[in-house]
Amino acid sequence: MRLSELQSKAVISLLDGKKIGNIIDIKIEEGSGKIQALIVEPNHFFLKVFSSKEEIEVYWTNIEKIGEDVILVKLNIGNAS
């Protein structure tokens, strides 16, 4: 799968079914080259309620399912960077 394919998918929280945002970048582990996290630009509601940051890191371990149109994640605010 290419980054451009991931970027076209909405990131959705399994906890409440709301859209967290859209992928703008990825974080790659040095050495192994594995994806560590998806960098997500949060939608305005999520940004106002949960964070003062302009982007959220969704760690690969928090991804439950990558579907055709969406990426479902379990995201506890404490796990978002």
N, CA, C and O atoms as a GROMACS GRO file, in nm:
protein
  324
    1MET      N    1   0.084  -0.117   0.000
    1MET     CA    2   0.000   0.000   0.000
    1MET      C    3   0.089   0.124   0.000
    1MET      O    4   0.192   0.128   0.067
    2ARG      N    5   0.049   0.223  -0.074
    2ARG     CA    6   0.124   0.348  -0.085
    2ARG      C    7   0.069   0.452   0.013
    2ARG      O    8  -0.045   0.444   0.057
    3LEU      N    9   0.154   0.549   0.046
    3LEU     CA   10   0.112   0.658   0.132
    3LEU      C   11  -0.008   0.730   0.073
    3LEU      O   12  -0.100   0.767   0.146
    4SER      N   13  -0.008   0.751  -0.056
    4SER     CA   14  -0.120   0.821  -0.119
    4SER      C   15  -0.251   0.746  -0.101
    4SER      O   16  -0.357   0.809  -0.092
    5GLU      N   17  -0.247   0.614  -0.096
    5GLU     CA   18  -0.367   0.535  -0.071
    5GLU      C   19  -0.415   0.553   0.073
    5GLU      O   20  -0.535   0.561   0.098
    6LEU      N   21  -0.322   0.558   0.168
    6LEU     CA   22  -0.357   0.581   0.308
    6LEU      C   23  -0.416   0.721   0.326
    6LEU      O   24  -0.513   0.738   0.400
    7GLN      N   25  -0.359   0.819   0.258
    7GLN     CA   26  -0.403   0.957   0.274
    7GLN      C   27  -0.546   0.980   0.226
    7GLN      O   28  -0.611   1.076   0.268
    8SER      N   29  -0.595   0.895   0.140
    8SER     CA   30  -0.731   0.913   0.089
    8SER      C   31  -0.836   0.857   0.185
    8SER      O   32  -0.956   0.874   0.162
    9LYS      N   33  -0.794   0.791   0.292
    9LYS     CA   34  -0.886   0.730   0.388
    9LYS      C   35  -0.907   0.820   0.509
    9LYS      O   36  -0.814   0.885   0.556
   10ALA      N   37  -1.029   0.824   0.558
   10ALA     CA   38  -1.060   0.898   0.681
   10ALA      C   39  -1.018   0.814   0.801
   10ALA      O   40  -1.032   0.692   0.799
   11VAL      N   41  -0.968   0.879   0.904
   11VAL     CA   42  -0.930   0.810   1.029
   11VAL      C   43  -1.048   0.826   1.125
   11VAL      O   44  -1.087   0.938   1.160
   12ILE      N   45  -1.105   0.712   1.168
   12ILE     CA   46  -1.226   0.709   1.249
   12ILE      C   47  -1.197   0.642   1.383
   12ILE      O   48  -1.129   0.539   1.389
   13SER      N   49  -1.249   0.701   1.491
   13SER     CA   50  -1.234   0.645   1.625
   13SER      C   51  -1.334   0.533   1.647
   13SER      O   52  -1.454   0.552   1.624
   14LEU      N   53  -1.287   0.418   1.692
   14LEU     CA   54  -1.377   0.308   1.727
   14LEU      C   55  -1.453   0.339   1.856
   14LEU      O   56  -1.560   0.282   1.880
   15LEU      N   57  -1.400   0.427   1.938
   15LEU     CA   58  -1.462   0.456   2.067
   15LEU      C   59  -1.593   0.531   2.053
   15LEU      O   60  -1.687   0.506   2.129
   16ASP      N   61  -1.602   0.623   1.957
   16ASP     CA   62  -1.726   0.700   1.942
   16ASP      C   63  -1.775   0.711   1.797
   16ASP      O   64  -1.879   0.772   1.772
   17GLY      N   65  -1.701   0.654   1.702
   17GLY     CA   66  -1.743   0.656   1.563
   17GLY      C   67  -1.720   0.787   1.491
   17GLY      O   68  -1.762   0.803   1.376
   18LYS      N   69  -1.654   0.882   1.557
   18LYS     CA   70  -1.633   1.013   1.496
   18LYS      C   71  -1.503   1.015   1.415
   18LYS      O   72  -1.408   0.943   1.444
   19LYS      N   73  -1.504   1.100   1.314
   19LYS     CA   74  -1.385   1.119   1.231
   19LYS      C   75  -1.283   1.198   1.311
   19LYS      O   76  -1.312   1.307   1.362
   20ILE      N   77  -1.163   1.143   1.321
   20ILE     CA   78  -1.054   1.211   1.390
   20ILE      C   79  -0.991   1.312   1.297
   20ILE      O   80  -0.963   1.426   1.337
   21GLY      N   81  -0.968   1.272   1.172
   21GLY     CA   82  -0.908   1.363   1.076
   21GLY      C   83  -0.856   1.288   0.955
   21GLY      O   84  -0.900   1.177   0.925
   22ASN      N   85  -0.761   1.351   0.886
   22ASN     CA   86  -0.702   1.294   0.765
   22ASN      C   87  -0.552   1.281   0.782
   22ASN      O   88  -0.488   1.362   0.850
   23ILE      N   89  -0.496   1.179   0.720
   23ILE     CA   90  -0.351   1.154   0.727
   23ILE      C   91  -0.278   1.257   0.643
   23ILE      O   92  -0.311   1.280   0.527
   24ILE      N   93  -0.177   1.319   0.704
   24ILE     CA   94  -0.096   1.415   0.631
   24ILE      C   95   0.048   1.367   0.615
   24ILE      O   96   0.122   1.418   0.531
   25ASP      N   97   0.088   1.268   0.697
   25ASP     CA   98   0.226   1.219   0.691
   25ASP      C   99   0.234   1.088   0.769
   25ASP      O  100   0.136   1.045   0.830
   26ILE      N  101   0.351   1.026   0.767
   26ILE     CA  102   0.376   0.906   0.848
   26ILE      C  103   0.509   0.923   0.921
   26ILE      O  104   0.595   0.999   0.878
   27LYS      N  105   0.524   0.851   1.031
   27LYS     CA  106   0.648   0.850   1.108
   27LYS      C  107   0.709   0.712   1.091
   27LYS      O  108   0.645   0.611   1.119
   28ILE      N  109   0.835   0.708   1.045
   28ILE     CA  110   0.902   0.582   1.015
   28ILE      C  111   1.015   0.558   1.114
   28ILE      O  112   1.091   0.650   1.146
   29GLU      N  113   1.025   0.434   1.162
   29GLU     CA  114   1.129   0.395   1.257
   29GLU      C  115   1.263   0.388   1.185
   29GLU      O  116   1.276   0.322   1.082
   30GLU      N  117   1.362   0.456   1.241
   30GLU     CA  118   1.496   0.450   1.182
   30GLU      C  119   1.551   0.309   1.195
   30GLU      O  120   1.526   0.242   1.295
   31GLY      N  121   1.623   0.266   1.097
   31GLY     CA  122   1.683   0.133   1.100
   31GLY      C  123   1.594   0.029   1.033
   31GLY      O  124   1.632  -0.028   0.931
   32SER      N  125   1.476   0.005   1.090
   32SER     CA  126   1.389  -0.100   1.036
   32SER      C  127   1.304  -0.050   0.920
   32SER      O  128   1.266  -0.128   0.833
   33GLY      N  129   1.276   0.081   0.917
   33GLY     CA  130   1.192   0.136   0.811
   33GLY      C  131   1.045   0.108   0.828
   33GLY      O  132   0.966   0.135   0.737
   34LYS      N  133   1.004   0.055   0.944
   34LYS     CA  134   0.864   0.025   0.969
   34LYS      C  135   0.788   0.153   1.006
   34LYS      O  136   0.845   0.246   1.063
   35ILE      N  137   0.662   0.155   0.971
   35ILE     CA  138   0.578   0.268   1.007
   35ILE      C  139   0.551   0.264   1.157
   35ILE      O  140   0.504   0.163   1.209
   36GLN      N  141   0.582   0.374   1.227
   36GLN     CA  142   0.555   0.385   1.370
   36GLN      C  143   0.419   0.447   1.395
   36GLN      O  144   0.345   0.403   1.482
   37ALA      N  145   0.387   0.551   1.318
   37ALA     CA  146   0.263   0.624   1.344
   37ALA      C  147   0.215   0.694   1.217
   37ALA      O  148   0.292   0.723   1.126
   38LEU      N  149   0.086   0.719   1.216
   38LEU     CA  150   0.027   0.804   1.114
   38LEU      C  151   0.014   0.943   1.173
   38LEU      O  152  -0.032   0.958   1.286
   39ILE      N  153   0.053   1.043   1.099
   39ILE     CA  154   0.037   1.181   1.143
   39ILE      C  155  -0.094   1.231   1.085
   39ILE      O  156  -0.113   1.236   0.964
   40VAL      N  157  -0.185   1.268   1.175
   40VAL     CA  158  -0.321   1.304   1.136
   40VAL      C  159  -0.348   1.451   1.166
   40VAL      O  160  -0.318   1.500   1.275
   41GLU      N  161  -0.403   1.518   1.068
   41GLU     CA  162  -0.450   1.655   1.089
   41GLU      C  163  -0.594   1.642   1.138
   41GLU      O  164  -0.682   1.600   1.062
   42PRO      N  165  -0.618   1.677   1.265
   42PRO     CA  166  -0.752   1.654   1.320
   42PRO      C  167  -0.856   1.748   1.260
   42PRO      O  168  -0.826   1.860   1.219
   43ASN      N  169  -0.981   1.697   1.257
   43ASN     CA  170  -1.089   1.786   1.214
   43ASN      C  171  -1.110   1.887   1.326
   43ASN      O  172  -1.058   1.868   1.437
   44HIS      N  173  -1.184   1.992   1.301
   44HIS     CA  174  -1.194   2.104   1.396
   44HIS      C  175  -1.258   2.064   1.527
   44HIS      O  176  -1.214   2.112   1.632
   45PHE      N  177  -1.360   1.978   1.527
   45PHE     CA  178  -1.425   1.936   1.650
   45PHE      C  179  -1.326   1.862   1.740
   45PHE      O  180  -1.315   1.893   1.859
   46PHE      N  181  -1.256   1.765   1.684
   46PHE     CA  182  -1.161   1.685   1.761
   46PHE      C  183  -1.051   1.774   1.817
   46PHE      O  184  -1.011   1.758   1.932
   47LEU      N  185  -1.004   1.867   1.738
   47LEU     CA  186  -0.897   1.958   1.780
   47LEU      C  187  -0.942   2.043   1.898
   47LEU      O  188  -0.866   2.059   1.994
   48LYS      N  189  -1.061   2.098   1.894
   48LYS     CA  190  -1.110   2.186   2.000
   48LYS      C  191  -1.132   2.110   2.130
   48LYS      O  192  -1.103   2.162   2.238
   49VAL      N  193  -1.185   1.988   2.121
   49VAL     CA  194  -1.222   1.914   2.240
   49VAL      C  195  -1.102   1.847   2.307
   49VAL      O  196  -1.092   1.848   2.430
   50PHE      N  197  -1.013   1.789   2.230
   50PHE     CA  198  -0.912   1.703   2.287
   50PHE      C  199  -0.768   1.753   2.283
   50PHE      O  200  -0.684   1.700   2.355
   51SER      N  201  -0.738   1.851   2.204
   51SER     CA  202  -0.597   1.884   2.186
   51SER      C  203  -0.581   2.029   2.143
   51SER      O  204  -0.668   2.088   2.080
   52SER      N  205  -0.466   2.084   2.180
   52SER     CA  206  -0.434   2.217   2.131
   52SER      C  207  -0.330   2.207   2.018
   52SER      O  208  -0.285   2.308   1.965
   53LYS      N  209  -0.294   2.085   1.983
   53LYS     CA  210  -0.193   2.062   1.879
   53LYS      C  211  -0.258   2.064   1.741
   53LYS      O  212  -0.378   2.041   1.727
   54GLU      N  213  -0.177   2.090   1.642
   54GLU     CA  214  -0.227   2.094   1.505
   54GLU      C  215  -0.220   1.959   1.436
   54GLU      O  216  -0.272   1.944   1.326
   55GLU      N  217  -0.158   1.861   1.500
   55GLU     CA  218  -0.153   1.727   1.443
   55GLU      C  219  -0.148   1.624   1.555
   55GLU      O  220  -0.107   1.654   1.667
   56ILE      N  221  -0.190   1.503   1.523
   56ILE     CA  222  -0.196   1.394   1.620
   56ILE      C  223  -0.119   1.276   1.563
   56ILE      O  224  -0.130   1.246   1.444
   57GLU      N  225  -0.041   1.209   1.647
   57GLU     CA  226   0.025   1.085   1.607
   57GLU      C  227  -0.063   0.969   1.648
   57GLU      O  228  -0.094   0.952   1.766
   58VAL      N  229  -0.104   0.889   1.552
   58VAL     CA  230  -0.180   0.768   1.579
   58VAL      C  231  -0.083   0.652   1.559
   58VAL      O  232  -0.046   0.620   1.446
   59TYR      N  233  -0.043   0.590   1.669
   59TYR     CA  234   0.056   0.484   1.662
   59TYR      C  235   0.000   0.361   1.592
   59TYR      O  236  -0.118   0.330   1.605
   60TRP      N  237   0.086   0.293   1.518
   60TRP     CA  238   0.048   0.178   1.438
   60TRP      C  239  -0.023   0.073   1.524
   60TRP      O  240  -0.114   0.006   1.475
   61THR      N  241   0.017   0.059   1.650
   61THR     CA  242  -0.045  -0.039   1.739
   61THR      C  243  -0.190  -0.003   1.773
   61THR      O  244  -0.264  -0.089   1.820
   62ASN      N  245  -0.231   0.121   1.750
   62ASN     CA  246  -0.368   0.164   1.777
   62ASN      C  247  -0.462   0.142   1.658
   62ASN      O  248  -0.583   0.162   1.670
   63ILE      N  249  -0.407   0.101   1.545
   63ILE     CA  250  -0.489   0.078   1.426
   63ILE      C  251  -0.552  -0.061   1.437
   63ILE      O  252  -0.483  -0.161   1.451
   64GLU      N  253  -0.685  -0.063   1.429
   64GLU     CA  254  -0.760  -0.189   1.438
   64GLU      C  255  -0.787  -0.248   1.300
   64GLU      O  256  -0.779  -0.370   1.282
   65LYS      N  257  -0.820  -0.163   1.204
   65LYS     CA  258  -0.857  -0.212   1.071
   65LYS      C  259  -0.835  -0.104   0.968
   65LYS      O  260  -0.870   0.012   0.990
   66ILE      N  261  -0.777  -0.142   0.855
   66ILE     CA  262  -0.767  -0.051   0.741
   66ILE      C  263  -0.864  -0.103   0.636
   66ILE      O  264  -0.845  -0.210   0.578
   67GLY      N  265  -0.968  -0.025   0.613
   67GLY     CA  266  -1.071  -0.064   0.518
   67GLY      C  267  -1.053   0.006   0.385
   67GLY      O  268  -0.953   0.073   0.361
   68GLU      N  269  -1.151  -0.011   0.300
   68GLU     CA  270  -1.147   0.047   0.166
   68GLU      C  271  -1.150   0.200   0.171
   68GLU      O  272  -1.082   0.267   0.094
   69ASP      N  273  -1.230   0.255   0.265
   69ASP     CA  274  -1.248   0.400   0.272
   69ASP      C  275  -1.202   0.462   0.402
   69ASP      O  276  -1.180   0.584   0.409
   70VAL      N  277  -1.186   0.381   0.507
   70VAL     CA  278  -1.154   0.435   0.640
   70VAL      C  279  -1.046   0.354   0.710
   70VAL      O  280  -1.019   0.239   0.675
   71ILE      N  281  -0.987   0.417   0.809
   71ILE     CA  282  -0.893   0.350   0.900
   71ILE      C  283  -0.955   0.361   1.038
   71ILE      O  284  -0.976   0.472   1.089
   72LEU      N  285  -0.983   0.246   1.100
   72LEU     CA  286  -1.044   0.245   1.233
   72LEU      C  287  -0.935   0.233   1.338
   72LEU      O  288  -0.849   0.145   1.331
   73VAL      N  289  -0.940   0.323   1.436
   73VAL     CA  290  -0.836   0.325   1.539
   73VAL      C  291  -0.898   0.331   1.678
   73VAL      O  292  -1.005   0.389   1.698
   74LYS      N  293  -0.828   0.271   1.775
   74LYS     CA  294  -0.859   0.288   1.916
   74LYS      C  295  -0.764   0.395   1.965
   74LYS      O  296  -0.643   0.372   1.976
   75LEU      N  297  -0.818   0.510   1.993
   75LEU     CA  298  -0.732   0.623   2.029
   75LEU      C  299  -0.772   0.678   2.165
   75LEU      O  300  -0.876   0.741   2.179
   76ASN      N  301  -0.687   0.652   2.264
   76ASN     CA  302  -0.701   0.717   2.393
   76ASN      C  303  -0.622   0.845   2.384
   76ASN      O  304  -0.512   0.845   2.329
   77ILE      N  305  -0.676   0.952   2.436
   77ILE     CA  306  -0.610   1.081   2.423
   77ILE      C  307  -0.470   1.076   2.483
   77ILE      O  308  -0.382   1.146   2.434
   78GLY      N  309  -0.448   0.998   2.584
   78GLY     CA  310  -0.314   0.984   2.643
   78GLY      C  311  -0.215   0.922   2.547
   78GLY      O  312  -0.094   0.941   2.564
   79ASN      N  313  -0.262   0.847   2.447
   79ASN     CA  314  -0.174   0.784   2.350
   79ASN      C  315  -0.145   0.874   2.232
   79ASN      O  316  -0.054   0.846   2.154
   80ALA      N  317  -0.220   0.980   2.218
   80ALA     CA  318  -0.196   1.073   2.107
   80ALA      C  319  -0.084   1.168   2.144
   80ALA      O  320  -0.079   1.218   2.256
   81SER      N  321   0.004   1.192   2.050
   81SER     CA  322   0.114   1.285   2.078
   81SER      C  323   0.098   1.412   2.002
   81SER      O  324   0.181   1.502   2.013
   0.00000   0.00000   0.00000
